[in-house]
Each structure stands twice: as C-alpha cells, then as structure tokens.
Amino acid sequence: MSDLDRRRSPALAALDDGHHIAASRDAYGTVPWRSEADTSSPAPLDPVAAVAAMAPRIAAMRAHPAFSKAMLSWADNLVGHYDGNRLLNRLLNDRERAMFALMALYLNATPDETGAGLTAGRIIGLCTETGLCSRGRAKAMLVLMRWAGYVDVKPALPGADKRQRPLVPTALFISHQTERWRAIFAAASHVDPLAGVALARLDDQDFRRIVLRYLLTRFRSGERVLDHAPALTLFAARDGGLMVLLALALSGVRDGTFPPEDTIMSPVASLGRRFHVSRAHVLKLLRDAEAAGLVERAAGASGGVRLLPPLRSAIADFFAAVFLLFLEGAAAALPQPASSGAGQPPA
C-alpha cells in the first residue's frame, strides 16, 4: 500500500493492514459493516449476517424523500445506455459483464508481486475464484474486449508465459466505465451529499483505484448485491432481464413515483427488440415472474402488467444497496470525509 493511499484514507490503511474496521458515520459518512483485509484471498463473508447488518441502512435510505428520484435517475441512465447484444448475452448476463469490467480495471490498478496488472491468467483466476464465470467464458470476454477496443495488448517479453502477457485498458474503456460511475453518484447525490463530493473527484485516477479496490474486496469476500434483493434474481439470471424490468417500470412512471404501483401496458415485442431478445423470451420472463408472485398480468390481449409489492420492494432494495456500496467506496477513498447523512431526510 502506498504512502499516498495511507494519507488519503485511514479506512483503506486499515483494510490493507489486515484489521477489521467498523467505520462510524462521523468518521466516514456512511456506516459499512465489517470489511475484510484486501489480500489475495479475502476472508469469507457471512451472507446472512451481511444482509442483516445492511438492512437498517437500506431502509433508512429508502425512507429519504428523494430516494424515488434517485432511483428514477439511475434507472433511466441504465436503460438509455444499455449496450448488450446477442453474442454478449450468450457469454455473460448484464450483471456478470458489469462485474467483469470492474475486475479488469481492478487488476490493472493492483499489480501482483511480479508487477503484472491485467493479464489473461489473473482475470481468469479471479473469475474462477469468485465464481463469476468459467475459464472459457472469461477468455472469450477478453477476446471480445480486444475486438471492441476496450483493451490493448503489450508486447510480451521473450519466453514469457502467454497467459501473463500484459493487457491495458484503453482510454475508451476507462471513459465508458467512469461515465457509468458518474451516473451512479449523480443519482445517489439526491439522497447523500457525499456522492456530490465523489462526483467532483471522479476524474482522479487514484480516487477511482481506491474505490475499485473497495468494491472488489467486498465482492471477493462473498458479498453480492442481489443478496439484498433476492426477488430480482429471476430477472438478473435472464438475458436482458433486468433491463426489461427497468424499462417496463420506467414506462409506467406518471407522478415521479418509481417503481410505479399502477398497471403498466407492456409492449412485449418492442421490449424484445430494444434489448436484443425475442418476444417469446420476454413473455416467458413475465409469466415466470407472475408464477413467482412478483407481477400481476391482465387477462386478455391488453398486455397490462402490475409490479406487485415484493418486486417493487426488491427494486428499491437493489438500488439502495448499490448506492450504499459505492458511497462506502467513496468514503474509503476520500480524506476525512464529512458525515454524509445517507438515508436521512433534510431537516
């Protein structure tokens, strides 16, 4: 860990020194549950305990009067900038691709003891360690990232292991990922002023690197955002499923309330075309969601769909969990952040 990192963040120093931290609201703005050391193999997390610890903070953020506005902001950005396609969907779903991208940036920013940053061997190892995807899918994703101009290959040294040939994220890839983060922090700024501070530092490479390390430490310890919103698993596991759900919810917003409570007319065919899946795929998704008690579909040919309370609650939990995770990463990267008041309505 560099002296710069230690000066910037006592929390990150504690992480790298192998200490458990339970940061207070006064010290870091938001209250993360116990975080493990950022080592090659972070200690396993107890998922049940993690969900229980996070639940009161998720509830507090959901109670903020501007939380619906925050959700609406990020949902609109996610759907508007969706870039999936059939080939990518065959390899990894949207959620897995987002994590794969974070892993690539993380490995580039955290070289190992030999100085290797992002390599095929390291990202394949991280994917298998965390259960994100198989070796074959990880290799295929790297090929597609090179084809898309997201990573470049540095010349390998004579006799070097090809698996350790250094890969470098391109400016295009870094820009795309930074804009994704910008959308998250911009949305979260409706409920937490710490997000506004993070927005101002987002072009700082050191800031992004520390946030990346925080996010991946949590992921490697076993935390998964969907643990806080298990009802969304049905959608997240399907090609374009979350995007279909969010687009459907956005189309039903009438008074700024998100997710909407009223019946939504579901243009199944257009949803399929928009997210590169078939009409039959969307219909099966909605039928399965209905069988799971998550949506109510109108009888007849009208195609109306109503998001039931368990699904609306899961959407809110998901958004709050992501916002809190990124806010905690920002708090770890910022020097002496002030209390953010996350989840607290203004006086």
Secondary structure, 3 states (H helix, E strand, C coil): CCHHHHHHCHHHHHHHCCCCECCCHHHHCCCCCCECCCCCCCCCCCHHHHHHHHHHHHHHHHCCCCHHHHHHHHHHHHHHCCCCCHHHHHHCCHHHHHHHHHHHHHHHHCCCCCCCCEEHHHHHHHHHHHCCCCHHHHHHHHHHHHHCCCEEECCCCCCCCHHHCEEEECHHHHHHHHHHHHHHHHHHCCCCHHHHHHHHHCCCHHHHHHHHHHHHHHHHCCCCHHHHCHHHHHHHCCCCHHHHHHHHHHHCCCCCCCCCCCCEECCHHHHHHHCCCCHHHHHHHHHHHHHCCCEEECCCCCCEEEECHHHHHHHHHHHHHHHHHHHHHHHHHCCCCCCCCCCCCCC
